[in-house]
Amino acid sequence: MQNIPVVKMGIISVSRSCFPVALSEMRRHNVVNAYGADLYECPICVETELDAKKAVEDVKAAGIDALVVFLGNFGPETPETMIADMFDGPLMYTCAAEGDGDLMNGRGDAYCGMLNASYNLGLRGKKVYIPEYPCGTAEEVAQQIREFVPVATALVGLKGLKIFAFGPRPNDFLACNAPIKALYDLGVAVEEHSELDLLVAYNKHKDDPRIPAKVEEMAAELGNENPYAGVLPRLAQYELTLEDWMKDNLGCSKYAAFANKCWPAFQTEFGFVPCYVNSRFTGRGIPISCEVDIYGALSEYIGLCVSNAPVTLLDINNSVPAQIYNEDIKGKCDYRLNETFMGFHCGNTCSSLLCNPHMSYQLIMKRQLEPDGEPDITRGTMEGDIKAGDITFFRLQTTASTQLRAYVAQGEVLDVPTRSFGSIGIFAIPEMNRFYRHVLIEKQYPHHGAVTFGHHGKALFEVFKYLGVTDIAYNQPKSLPYPTENPFA
């Protein structure tokens, strides 16, 4: 299924009556030409309140999901901001730079008009996306719109998202527990079930005729050298269970994510670990977070929309040994030891993101559940070192009092062998040591972080800002101390 929206963008131009309407129309048309065919051009240039009504009706009829309000000249502050009252989707406001006409009869003063637009949007209590510098030529405005698309995709996606959660959080993992009230505030549906409900659904899929084909599909991905192929029929049965659950229970929602129980009773009752299936779903654009981490699943979904590529959820797990740092990092990469760490999870990262992806067993669980024999019920992880490249580590979370907060930090996965197990990589984030202490610890974030593969901090920051998150932390440079940072340390 297509699990993120394909956003259809539209543009409406506005014009103040004492300025030439033809100037705004011409500039709008130039933006559309610079952007390309995927931008719908509303033919109505808004000068009056009734124009605003007609223009919004036009873009709605055209199936527009996200809208650009373009001040081709100064713009009428009341009608142009009424559009925000009438259009129930992501909105961007920006304006035209001068330079395509003389400064006597062809001056638009949109630079001034944006100030009035922002004031009136505030009076109406409307949240909109405004670019960092909301004034530009046709080519520059077209680029602003391109940067708005991933933001709008995430915002539209959240309105159609349902998160299926199975089971209470494991004991001693309260850090991943948070009130779901904030999900309703965001327009996200959440459907919580017992892991027993999942087990009942799984058992109903016993001897499902689709299992052999699913096993063949998995075997093709894992290759002929997989020593744990005997667990594939169970994993195939589980994957079909989740597929059918999503299909049968999506209801009025359009998109899905899961937050599933995965231990400690899962192995003994289902007979495997679900990591490999989780990795396959996430590779198909359907995030499944570990340990019933609902806000982890939410964060993964936002990252999926912003990057339009597979994401993962990892523990901010362990420090990098000095020996590895000295052998493979020091002098080769411009990072201090305390700017590096290992991101790890048991085996939930999709194979396309791993070096030498292979099926294995969950070592930590085997120590407890199968200490003396060959792995059986602990089989089912997707393991390998995470491929080197740019990443963004981030999370949207709510406090116990349902205040949304978020963090975003850009960095990279280093091309350094981890010498460890699981889905794991050596991560480097500038000033990670300070970020770890004064954001992650100080603000009591859980150990799970979502990861996009690429630098998507700009779009993620704008998504969180649009959602009304006022506390958005990032890895601040040394020249910018954190409020809680001791200046004498």
C-alpha positions as CSV (number, residue, x, y, z in Angstrom):
1,M,0.0,0.0,0.0
2,Q,1.0,3.6,-0.4
3,N,1.5,4.5,3.2
4,I,2.4,8.2,2.9
5,P,0.4,10.8,1.0
6,V,1.3,12.0,-2.5
7,V,0.7,15.7,-1.8
8,K,-0.9,17.8,-4.6
9,M,0.3,21.4,-4.3
10,G,-1.6,24.5,-5.4
11,I,-0.8,28.2,-5.5
12,I,-3.2,31.1,-5.1
13,S,-1.9,34.7,-5.8
14,V,-3.3,37.7,-4.0
15,S,-3.4,41.4,-5.0
16,R,-4.2,44.6,-3.2
17,S,-6.7,46.7,-5.2
18,C,-4.4,49.7,-5.4
19,F,-1.7,47.6,-7.1
20,P,-1.9,46.1,-10.6
21,V,-3.6,42.7,-10.4
22,A,-1.7,41.8,-13.6
23,L,1.6,42.1,-11.8
24,S,0.5,39.4,-9.2
25,E,-0.9,37.2,-11.9
26,M,2.3,37.4,-14.0
27,R,4.5,36.7,-11.0
28,R,2.3,33.7,-10.0
29,H,2.5,32.3,-13.5
30,N,6.3,32.7,-13.5
31,V,6.5,30.7,-10.3
32,V,4.4,27.9,-11.8
33,N,6.6,27.8,-14.8
34,A,9.7,27.6,-12.6
35,Y,8.3,24.9,-10.5
36,G,6.8,22.6,-13.2
37,A,3.6,20.8,-14.0
38,D,3.0,19.4,-10.5
39,L,1.9,22.8,-9.1
40,Y,-1.7,23.6,-9.7
41,E,-2.3,27.3,-10.6
42,C,-5.5,28.7,-9.3
43,P,-6.8,31.1,-11.9
44,I,-8.5,33.4,-9.4
45,C,-6.3,36.2,-8.0
46,V,-7.7,37.1,-4.6
47,E,-8.5,40.8,-4.2
48,T,-11.7,40.6,-2.1
49,E,-13.2,38.3,0.5
50,L,-15.5,36.7,-2.1
51,D,-12.5,36.1,-4.3
52,A,-10.9,34.2,-1.4
53,K,-14.0,32.0,-1.1
54,K,-14.0,31.3,-4.8
55,A,-10.3,30.6,-4.9
56,V,-10.5,28.1,-2.0
57,E,-13.5,26.4,-3.6
58,D,-11.5,26.1,-6.8
59,V,-8.4,24.5,-5.2
60,K,-10.6,22.1,-3.2
61,A,-12.4,21.0,-6.4
62,A,-8.9,20.4,-7.9
63,G,-8.0,18.1,-5.1
64,I,-5.3,20.2,-3.6
65,D,-3.8,18.9,-0.3
66,A,-1.4,21.8,0.5
67,L,-1.5,25.4,-0.6
68,V,0.8,28.3,-1.3
69,V,-0.6,31.8,-0.8
70,F,1.6,34.0,-2.9
71,L,1.8,37.8,-2.4
72,G,2.6,38.9,-6.0
73,N,2.2,42.4,-4.7
74,F,1.3,44.0,-1.3
75,G,-1.8,41.8,-1.0
76,P,-5.1,42.4,0.8
77,E,-4.4,41.4,4.4
78,T,-8.0,40.4,5.3
79,P,-8.9,38.3,2.2
80,E,-5.5,36.7,2.0
81,T,-5.5,35.5,5.6
82,M,-9.2,34.4,5.3
83,I,-7.8,31.7,3.1
84,A,-6.2,30.1,6.2
85,D,-9.7,30.0,7.8
86,M,-11.2,28.3,4.7
87,F,-8.5,25.8,3.7
88,D,-8.1,22.8,6.0
89,G,-4.6,21.7,5.0
90,P,-0.9,22.8,5.2
91,L,-0.4,26.4,4.1
92,M,2.7,28.3,3.1
93,Y,2.8,32.1,2.8
94,T,5.5,33.9,0.8
95,C,6.0,36.9,-1.4
96,A,7.5,38.2,-4.6
97,A,10.8,40.0,-4.8
98,E,11.1,43.1,-7.1
99,G,13.1,43.0,-10.3
100,D,10.7,41.9,-13.0
101,G,9.3,45.4,-13.7
102,D,10.1,49.1,-13.3
103,L,9.9,50.6,-9.8
104,M,7.3,53.2,-10.8
105,N,4.4,51.2,-12.3
106,G,5.7,47.7,-11.7
107,R,6.7,47.8,-8.0
108,G,4.6,45.4,-5.9
109,D,5.7,46.1,-2.3
110,A,5.1,42.5,-1.3
111,Y,8.0,42.7,1.1
112,C,5.9,45.1,3.1
113,G,2.7,43.1,2.6
114,M,4.2,40.0,4.2
115,L,4.5,41.9,7.5
116,N,0.8,42.7,7.4
117,A,-0.1,39.1,6.4
118,S,1.9,37.7,9.4
119,Y,0.2,40.1,11.8
120,N,-3.3,39.2,10.5
121,L,-2.5,35.5,10.6
122,G,-1.6,36.0,14.3
123,L,-4.9,37.7,14.9
124,R,-6.7,34.7,13.4
125,G,-4.6,32.3,15.5
126,K,-3.4,30.4,12.3
127,K,-0.2,28.4,12.0
128,V,1.3,28.5,8.6
129,Y,4.7,27.7,7.1
130,I,6.8,30.8,6.3
131,P,10.2,30.2,4.6
132,E,13.3,31.5,6.3
133,Y,13.4,34.4,3.9
134,P,9.9,34.6,2.5
135,C,10.7,36.8,-0.5
136,G,12.1,35.7,-3.8
137,T,12.2,35.5,-7.6
138,A,10.1,33.0,-9.4
139,E,13.0,30.4,-9.2
140,E,13.6,31.1,-5.5
141,V,9.9,30.8,-4.6
142,A,9.7,27.6,-6.6
143,Q,12.5,26.2,-4.5
144,Q,10.7,27.4,-1.3
145,I,7.7,25.3,-2.4
146,R,9.9,22.3,-3.1
147,E,11.2,22.5,0.5
148,F,7.6,22.8,1.7
149,V,6.5,19.6,0.0
150,P,8.1,17.2,2.6
151,V,6.8,19.3,5.4
152,A,3.3,19.2,3.9
153,T,3.6,15.5,3.3
154,A,4.2,14.9,7.0
155,L,1.4,17.2,8.1
156,V,-1.2,15.6,5.7
157,G,0.1,12.1,6.7
158,L,-0.4,12.7,10.4
159,K,-4.1,13.7,9.8
160,G,-4.7,10.3,8.1
161,L,-2.5,8.2,10.4
162,K,-3.6,5.4,12.7
163,I,-1.1,3.8,15.1
164,F,-1.9,0.3,16.2
165,A,-0.4,-0.6,19.5
166,F,-0.2,-4.1,20.9
167,G,0.5,-4.7,24.6
168,P,1.5,-2.6,27.5
169,R,5.1,-1.5,27.7
170,P,7.5,-4.0,29.1
171,N,8.3,-3.7,32.8
172,D,11.1,-1.2,33.5
173,F,10.5,0.5,30.2
174,L,8.4,3.3,31.5
175,A,10.6,5.7,29.5
176,C,8.7,4.8,26.3
177,N,5.3,5.3,28.0
178,A,3.6,8.7,27.5
179,P,0.0,9.9,27.5
180,I,-1.8,9.5,24.2
181,K,-3.9,12.7,24.6
182,A,-1.3,14.6,22.5
183,L,-1.9,12.2,19.6
184,Y,-5.6,13.3,19.5
185,D,-4.4,16.9,19.6
186,L,-2.4,16.2,16.5
187,G,-5.3,14.4,14.7
188,V,-3.6,11.0,14.9
189,A,-5.8,8.0,15.6
190,V,-4.5,5.4,18.1
191,E,-5.9,1.9,18.6
192,E,-4.5,0.0,21.5
193,H,-4.9,-3.7,22.0
194,S,-3.6,-6.5,24.2
195,E,-0.7,-8.6,22.9
196,L,-3.2,-11.5,23.6
197,D,-5.4,-10.0,20.8
198,L,-2.4,-10.3,18.5
199,L,-1.7,-13.8,19.6
200,V,-5.3,-14.8,18.8
201,A,-5.1,-13.2,15.4
202,Y,-1.7,-15.0,14.8
203,N,-3.2,-18.4,15.7
204,K,-6.0,-17.9,13.3
205,H,-3.5,-17.6,10.5
206,K,-2.1,-21.1,11.1
207,D,-1.9,-23.1,7.9
208,D,-2.8,-19.9,5.9
209,P,-2.4,-20.9,2.2
210,R,-0.4,-17.7,1.6
211,I,2.4,-18.8,4.0
212,P,4.6,-20.8,1.4
213,A,4.7,-17.8,-1.0
214,K,5.7,-15.5,1.8
215,V,8.4,-17.9,3.0
216,E,9.8,-18.0,-0.6
217,E,9.8,-14.2,-0.6
218,M,11.7,-14.0,2.7
219,A,14.1,-16.8,1.6
220,A,15.0,-14.9,-1.5
221,E,15.8,-11.8,0.5
222,L,17.9,-13.7,3.1
223,G,19.8,-15.9,0.6
224,N,20.7,-19.6,0.6
225,E,23.2,-19.3,3.5
226,N,20.6,-18.5,6.2
227,P,21.2,-20.9,9.1
228,Y,17.9,-20.1,10.7
229,A,15.6,-20.7,7.7
230,G,13.5,-23.1,9.8
231,V,11.8,-20.1,11.6
232,L,10.5,-18.6,8.3
233,P,7.1,-20.2,8.3
234,R,6.3,-18.7,11.7
235,L,7.6,-15.3,10.6
236,A,5.6,-15.5,7.4
237,Q,2.5,-16.3,9.4
238,Y,3.1,-13.3,11.7
239,E,3.7,-11.0,8.7
240,L,0.4,-12.0,7.2
241,T,-1.3,-11.4,10.5
242,L,-0.1,-7.8,10.6
243,E,-0.9,-7.2,7.0
244,D,-4.5,-8.5,7.5
245,W,-4.9,-6.5,10.7
246,M,-3.9,-3.3,9.0
247,K,-6.2,-4.0,6.1
248,D,-9.2,-4.9,8.3
249,N,-8.8,-2.3,10.9
250,L,-7.6,0.9,9.2
251,G,-11.2,2.2,9.3
252,C,-11.4,5.9,8.3
253,S,-7.7,6.4,8.4
254,K,-5.5,6.2,5.4
255,Y,-2.0,5.3,6.7
256,A,-0.7,3.0,9.4
257,A,2.1,2.5,11.8
258,F,2.6,-0.1,14.6
259,A,3.9,0.0,18.1
260,N,4.2,-3.7,19.1
261,K,5.2,-5.7,22.2
262,C,8.3,-7.7,21.4
263,W,9.4,-9.2,24.7
264,P,9.5,-10.8,27.2
265,A,6.5,-13.1,26.8
266,F,6.5,-12.7,23.0
267,Q,9.2,-15.3,22.4
268,T,7.7,-18.1,24.6
269,E,4.1,-17.6,23.2
270,F,4.7,-16.8,19.5
271,G,7.9,-18.9,19.2
272,F,10.2,-16.3,17.6
273,V,11.4,-12.7,17.8
274,P,9.5,-10.3,15.5
275,C,12.5,-8.1,14.5
276,Y,12.8,-9.4,10.9
277,V,9.2,-8.9,10.2
278,N,9.4,-5.4,11.7
279,S,12.3,-4.6,9.4
280,R,10.4,-5.8,6.3
281,F,7.4,-3.6,7.1
282,T,9.6,-0.6,7.8
283,G,11.3,-1.2,4.5
284,R,7.9,-1.0,2.8
285,G,7.1,2.3,4.5
286,I,5.1,1.0,7.4
287,P,7.0,1.7,10.6
288,I,6.8,-0.8,13.5
289,S,8.4,0.5,16.7
290,C,9.8,-1.8,19.3
291,E,8.6,-2.1,22.9
292,V,5.2,-0.5,22.3
293,D,6.9,2.9,21.8
294,I,3.9,4.8,20.4
295,Y,5.7,8.1,20.1
296,G,8.6,6.2,18.5
297,A,6.3,5.0,15.8
298,L,4.9,8.5,15.4
299,S,8.4,9.9,15.0
300,E,9.3,7.2,12.5
301,Y,6.3,8.0,10.4
302,I,7.1,11.7,10.3
303,G,10.6,10.8,9.2
304,L,9.2,8.5,6.5
305,C,7.1,11.3,5.2
306,V,9.9,13.8,5.2
307,S,12.5,11.6,3.6
308,N,10.3,9.4,1.5
309,A,12.7,6.5,2.3
310,P,13.0,3.8,4.9
311,V,13.7,4.9,8.5
312,T,14.6,3.1,11.7
313,L,14.2,3.3,15.5
314,L,17.3,2.8,17.6
315,D,18.5,2.8,21.2
316,I,20.9,5.6,21.9
317,N,22.8,2.6,23.2
318,N,26.4,2.6,24.2
319,S,29.6,4.5,24.1
320,V,32.3,3.7,21.6
321,P,35.3,1.9,23.2
322,A,38.5,4.1,23.1
323,Q,40.3,1.2,21.3
324,I,37.9,1.4,18.4
325,Y,38.1,5.2,18.4
326,N,41.9,5.2,18.4
327,E,42.2,2.5,15.7
328,D,39.5,3.6,13.3
329,I,38.3,7.1,13.9
330,K,40.9,9.3,15.5
331,G,42.8,11.4,12.9
332,K,40.5,10.1,10.1
333,C,37.2,11.8,11.1
334,D,36.8,15.2,12.7
335,Y,35.0,13.9,15.9
336,R,36.1,13.6,19.5
337,L,35.4,10.3,21.2
338,N,32.5,11.7,23.2
339,E,30.9,12.9,20.0
340,T,30.4,9.3,19.0
341,F,28.1,6.6,20.2
342,M,26.5,3.3,19.0
343,G,22.9,3.2,17.9
344,F,21.5,-0.3,18.3
345,H,18.3,-2.3,18.2
346,C,17.9,-6.1,18.2
347,G,17.3,-6.4,14.5
348,N,14.5,-4.1,13.3
349,T,16.4,-2.1,10.6
350,C,15.5,-3.1,7.0
351,S,18.1,-5.0,5.0
352,S,18.6,-2.2,2.4
353,L,20.2,0.0,5.2
354,L,22.6,-2.7,6.4
355,C,26.0,-4.0,5.4
356,N,26.0,-7.8,5.1
357,P,22.3,-8.1,6.3
358,H,21.7,-11.5,7.7
359,M,19.2,-13.3,10.0
360,S,20.4,-14.2,13.5
361,Y,19.0,-14.7,17.0
362,Q,18.6,-12.2,19.8
363,L,21.7,-12.8,21.9
364,I,20.4,-11.0,25.1
365,M,17.2,-13.0,25.1
366,K,18.9,-16.3,24.4
367,R,21.1,-15.9,27.5
368,Q,17.9,-15.9,29.6
369,L,15.5,-18.1,27.6
370,E,17.7,-20.6,25.8
371,P,21.1,-20.5,27.6
372,D,22.3,-24.0,26.8
373,G,20.8,-25.1,23.5
374,E,20.6,-24.0,19.9
375,P,18.5,-20.9,19.4
376,D,14.9,-21.6,18.5
377,I,12.4,-19.1,20.0
378,T,15.0,-16.3,20.0
379,R,15.5,-16.6,16.2
380,G,14.3,-13.8,13.9
381,T,16.5,-10.8,14.0
382,M,17.8,-8.8,11.0
383,E,21.4,-8.0,11.8
384,G,24.3,-6.1,10.3
385,D,26.2,-2.9,10.6
386,I,24.3,0.2,9.4
387,K,25.6,1.6,6.2
388,A,27.8,4.7,6.4
389,G,26.3,8.1,5.5
390,D,24.4,11.1,6.6
391,I,21.6,10.7,9.2
392,T,19.2,12.7,11.3
393,F,18.4,11.6,14.8
394,F,15.2,12.9,16.2
395,R,12.1,12.3,18.3
396,L,8.7,13.9,19.0
397,Q,7.6,13.1,22.5
398,T,5.0,14.3,25.1
399,T,5.7,14.9,28.7
400,A,3.5,13.5,31.5
401,S,1.5,16.7,31.3
402,T,0.9,16.3,27.5
403,Q,3.3,19.0,26.4
404,L,4.8,18.1,23.1
405,R,8.6,18.5,22.8
406,A,11.1,17.4,20.2
407,Y,14.7,17.2,19.3
408,V,16.6,17.1,16.0
409,A,20.3,16.4,15.5
410,Q,22.1,15.8,12.3
411,G,25.2,13.7,12.0
412,E,26.5,10.6,10.2
413,V,27.1,6.9,10.5
414,L,30.8,6.3,10.3
415,D,32.3,3.6,8.0
416,V,33.7,1.7,11.0
417,P,33.0,-1.9,11.9
418,T,31.1,-2.2,15.2
419,R,32.4,-5.6,16.2
420,S,29.0,-6.2,17.8
421,F,25.5,-7.7,17.2
422,G,22.1,-6.5,16.2
423,S,21.1,-3.7,13.8
424,I,23.9,-1.3,14.9
425,G,26.1,1.5,13.8
426,I,28.7,3.9,15.1
427,F,27.1,7.3,15.0
428,A,28.8,10.7,15.2
429,I,27.0,13.9,16.0
430,P,28.8,17.2,16.6
431,E,28.8,18.2,20.3
432,M,27.0,14.9,21.1
433,N,28.3,14.9,24.6
434,R,26.7,18.2,25.4
435,F,23.5,17.3,23.6
436,Y,23.3,14.0,25.5
437,R,23.6,15.8,28.8
438,H,21.7,19.0,28.4
439,V,18.9,17.7,26.0
440,L,18.4,14.0,26.2
441,I,19.1,13.6,30.0
442,E,18.1,17.1,31.1
443,K,14.7,16.9,29.4
444,Q,14.2,13.2,30.2
445,Y,13.8,11.8,26.7
446,P,13.6,8.0,26.4
447,H,16.4,6.0,25.0
448,H,14.7,5.4,21.6
449,G,15.4,7.8,18.7
450,A,14.1,7.8,15.2
451,V,16.6,7.9,12.3
452,T,16.3,9.2,8.8
453,F,19.1,8.4,6.4
454,G,20.1,11.9,5.1
455,H,20.1,15.4,6.5
456,H,16.4,16.2,7.0
457,G,16.7,18.5,10.0
458,K,15.4,21.6,8.2
459,A,12.1,19.9,7.2
460,L,11.7,18.1,10.6
461,F,12.2,21.3,12.5
462,E,9.5,23.0,10.3
463,V,7.1,20.1,10.8
464,F,7.5,20.3,14.6
465,K,7.1,24.1,14.5
466,Y,3.9,23.9,12.4
467,L,2.5,21.4,14.9
468,G,2.9,23.9,17.6
469,V,5.9,22.4,19.4
470,T,7.6,25.2,21.2
471,D,10.5,23.2,22.7
472,I,12.5,22.0,19.8
473,A,16.1,21.1,20.9
474,Y,19.1,20.5,18.7
475,N,22.8,19.9,19.1
476,Q,24.0,23.4,19.8
477,P,27.5,24.5,18.9
478,K,30.0,25.1,21.7
479,S,29.6,28.9,21.2
480,L,25.9,28.6,22.2
481,P,25.6,27.2,25.7
482,Y,22.5,25.4,26.9
483,P,20.5,27.1,29.6
484,T,21.5,24.3,32.1
485,E,25.1,24.2,31.0
486,N,27.5,25.2,33.8
487,P,29.6,28.1,32.4
488,F,32.4,27.3,34.9
489,A,32.7,23.6,34.0
